[in-house]
Every structure is written in structure tokens, then in C-alpha cells.
């Protein structure tokens, strides 16, 4: 049985993913895929009054059945004296299979025991299941931390900073940007937001810009976790971006 909290912070892998639609424009989808997207999002369309094309612009990248992962950012902590140091890197590329295989290899080699954890912001609802679903699509064997079928909730090695902030309240989503702002956690000024990722990928073809944005979110998530669990933040001088 897992403990309620993580005692050794070096056992946590902090992560964030960036996703885009597999096809940028609605009119480029094959008819069957378009039909299935329309069916899956029909109730959202009715509630919002949006057309299938508008809905695809909103959700084409965030639904794992129609999107793909172009970047997985990861961060880890290690104790250096009385302070923590952070190392952040990304797995990114146009080939989703390659991105996933490199990430899964990291988990299998270094995060494969009962005392290891994944942590993301809204990770339980988005990042973790999205990665798992795309692994299944590509027939990649799920690593231990994502292979949660049949486990009891307390056996799953997932931490989520949004859940930590909720204190049991499940009514609303609270963004990473809002929490870092109100809790006084310094974050770099971003030149893009999550809403820009698909455009930057498909139009600007600037994957490095997306990877840099993803790294910043990993740093912010890690600092937020430290703040929410009563630890000192990592100093900027102790953050290494690889």
C-alpha cells in the first residue's frame, strides 16, 4: 500500500505534455474520422452552439482519439545539502511513436517500483491517461506507473497538483497559471499559451518553441507541488534545463 504522501521527492517524476490534432484542418479529415468526431462531441456542440469544425479547433488536440503528443516534458528533484536542485528535459518530435518510446524507456529504467510516482497539473484527468491511450494506439507496453487497470485508488502512483489544491472539492478546474500567480510562485513570461500550441506546430513548424514552453510548465508544476506540500521552492540557480 502506498503512503498518503511522498517522503522522498527524488522518487517523483514531474511531467507535462503538449498535444496537437493529428490533422490540422477539419476539412482534411477522412469522412469516417470526421463522422466519429462529430458523434463523440455532439453534446458539446449542442451545449456550445458550435459547429463540428469549430469544435474540432477546440478539441482536436485534447482528445486522445484525434490528437497526438508532440512533447513530453519531465523534471526531477535531488537534494543538494539543505536545498533541492531540479533537472528538466523534454522528449519531443514529429514522430509520436519515437517520443513515447523514449519516455517509456525512461520510466522502465528509472521509475519502476512501488515507491515511484508521477506528478502533473491535472495529470490524472489529462496527461497520464492521454499518454496511456496513445501508448495503446501504438502498441507500446504500458510501464508500471501507467498500467493501473485493476488497482485500487491508493495503489496508483499518481500525484496531481490540481487535486492537492482542491482539498476534496471536485467542482472546478484551476489553472496552473492561476495557482502560481496567487501563491507567489515566480514563472517565466511565456510567449505562447496552450491555445497556441497547435498553430505553432502546424503553421510555424516550431517544435523547439513548444518544447521550451513545456519545460516552463514542468518547472511551474514542480514548484507548485513543493509549495503545496510545505517545501521551499527550488532556486533559479539550481534549475537545469537540458
N, C-alpha and C positions, 0 to 999 in steps of 0.2 A: 504493500500500500504506500502511495506517495505521501510525503508530508504536505501540510497545507501551504507552506511557503518554501522558497528555495534558500537554503542556508549558504551554499557555495555558488556565488554568482558566476563563477567561471564555467559552470555547468549549463548555462543558458546560451542559446543561440538566438540573438535578436534578428528579426528579418522584416523585409518589406518587399512587395512585388509590384512591378509595373506591367500592365496588360494593355493590349490593343485589339481591335477587331481583326479577325483573320482576313477579312476583305474590307477595304476602307469604305466603299460606297455601296449603299443599299441596292442600286440597280445592277451591281456586278455579282450579286449573289445568284447561285443557281436556283431555279424555281422551287425545288424541293426544300432547300435550306431556308429560303425566304418564307415559304409556307409554314415551316415548323417554327421559325422565329415568331411569325405573326400569331401562331397558336399559343406559344408559350407566354407572350407578352400581351395577349388580348385584353385581360382585365386591367393591366396598367394603362393600356391605350384608352380604354373606356373611362377610367378614372381621370386621366390627364387631358383627354381630348386630343391627344397627339396621334399623328399618322404612323403607320409602320416604319416609314422612312425616318421620321423624327425620333421614334423610339429606338431605332437601330443606332442612330447617332448618340443617344444617351446610354444605351445598354449593350451595344455590340461588343464592347471590350470587357465588360464586367461580368458577363455571363460565360462561364467556362465552356459551354457547348458551342459558343460562337466566337470566342476570343482566343488569344494566345499570350503566353508570358514572354516578354522580351528582356526582362531584367529581374533578377533576384538579388537584393542587397542583403548582406549578412554582417553582423557585428558581434564581437565577443569581448568580455572583460577579463582582466587579470589583475591581481593585487601586486602593487609595487610599493613596498614599505607600508605606509599608512594610507595610501591613495590607490585609486583604480586607474588603470590605463585601458583604452579602448582601441580595437583594431577593426576597421570596416573595409569590406571589399565587395565586389559585385560579380555575378555571373550574368553576362548579357550577350545578346547576339540575335541575328535574324532566325537562326535555326533553333526552334524551341526544344527539340529533342536534345540537342547538344547542351543547351542551358540547363535543362532538367537533369540530364545525366551527370553533369559536373556537380550540381547541387546535391543530388542524391549520393554521389560518391563521398562528398564531404560528410554528410550525415552518417553514412555507413562506417566511415573510418574514425570519426571523432565524436559522434553523438548517438551512441547505440546502446546505452544502458538505461536502467530504470531511474538513475539519478540525473539524467539529462532532460532538458526542457527546450521548447520553442517558445518565443515570445514575440508578439506583434501587436499593433494597434488595430483593433477589430479583426485580429488574426483568426479567431475562432469562427467568425462568420464569413470571412473573405479569403485571406491569404492561405491558410492551411488547407481548407477544402479545395480551393482553386488549384493549388499545386497538386494535391492528391488526384483530383479529377483529370488533370492534364497528363499526369503520370499514367493513369489507367488508359487514356486515349492512346498514348504512345507505347503501351505495353511494358512500362518500366515497373519492376517490382517495387512496391512501396517500402520505404525504410521504416524502421521501428517506430519512429516518432510520428509518422503519418498513417501507419497501419493500425487504426483504432477500432475497427469493427469488433463488436462484442465486448469491448472494455466498459467497465463502469466509469462514471464521470470522474471519480477521484483517482482512477488509474491512468488517465490520459495526461501526458506530459506537455500540456499547453498552458501558457500564461498569456493574458490579454490585458493590456493597459487600459483599454476602454472598460472592460469588466471590473478591473480594480477600482476605477473611478466611480463606477455605477453603485457600488456598495449594495448590490442586490436589486437595484432599480433597473428594470429592463425596458423602460418605455421609450427611450430616445437614444439616438446616435450622437456622440460628442466627438468632434473632430480633433485630430492631433494638433492642428494649428491653434484651435481654441484653448485646449488644455495647456499647451506650452506657454501661451500668452498669459492666461490668468494665473498660472503658477510661477511666472517669472523665470521660465527656462529660456535662456538665450538660444536663438536659432538663426542660421544664416538667412539673409534675404534671398528668396528664390526668384529666379527669372521665369519659371513656369510653375503651373499647378497641375494637379492630377487631371483636370479637364483638358489640359493642353497636350497630354502625352500622345494621344492618337495622331493629332495633327503634326507634332514634331517628328513622330516616327514615319508616318506615311508621306507627308508633304516635304518636310525639311530633311528627312532621312538622317537625322542627327541622334543616333543612338547614344553617343557619348554624353550628350547633354541630358538625356533621360537617366543614364547611369549616375551622373553627378547628383541629379535631383533625388534619385533613390537612396544614395548614400546619406544625403542630408536627413531623409526621413528615418533611416536606421539610427542615426545619431540621436535624433529627437526622441524616437521611441525608447531608446536605451536610457537617455537622461530622464525621461518621464517615468520609466519604471523605477529608477533609483529614487526619484523624488517621492513617488507614491509608497515606496517601501522603507522610507526613512533613512536613506543613504545620502552621502554627499555626492554632488554631481562630479562628473569627470571634467577636469580642467582642459581647456582647449589645447594646451601644450602636450597633453597626454593622449590626444586623439590622433590616430594614424589612419589616413585614407590610402588604401592600396589600389 
